[in-house]
Amino acid sequence: MDDDGNVRDIGSGDVNEYLREIGGRDFTAKDFRTWAGTVLAARALQEFTEVDSQAQAKKNVVAAIERVAEKLGNTRTVCRKCYVHPAVIDSYMDGSLLEHLGTEVRKMLKPLHHLAPEEAAVLVLLQKRLANDQKEQKCQRRKSAA
C-alpha cells in the first residue's frame, strides 16, 4: 500500500529490494533465474549420451537451451545469453561436464548437502572456472610486466 492506503502493484524493484533485505547481500531476481537456468542446462546436458562429433554436441546444447527457455518462459537466445553460465556449455563442449558432474557431486555431497546434486556440481564447476580464470590473469600480468 502507498501512503494514502491504496494498493499498489509490486514491481521487480520491490522484489529485488526484498531479496536484498532477506539475503543481506546484493541479490536480484535475475541472480536466481541465472542460477536456475544454469542448473537446468547442466541437468539437460547430463541426459545426453556422450557424442563423437562437435556438430552433435552443438545440437545437444541447442536442445538443452530450448528446455531451459521453456521452463523460464524466455527465448533460446535470451536464455543462452542471460540465464545459462557459459562455463556449463564450454565444459559440455570440451567433454568434461558429464565427468565433472559425476565425480564432483560425490565429493561435495556432505559439505553441500543442502543443495541438489546438480546444484552442488554446478557450484564446484563455477568455482574451478573462477580459480582458473584468476590464474590465467596472473600469468598475463606477469608476462606484461616482463
Helices and strands as residue ranges (DSSP letters): H 12-23, H 29-46, H 54-72, H 76-78, I 79-83, H 86-93, H 97-108, H 117-145
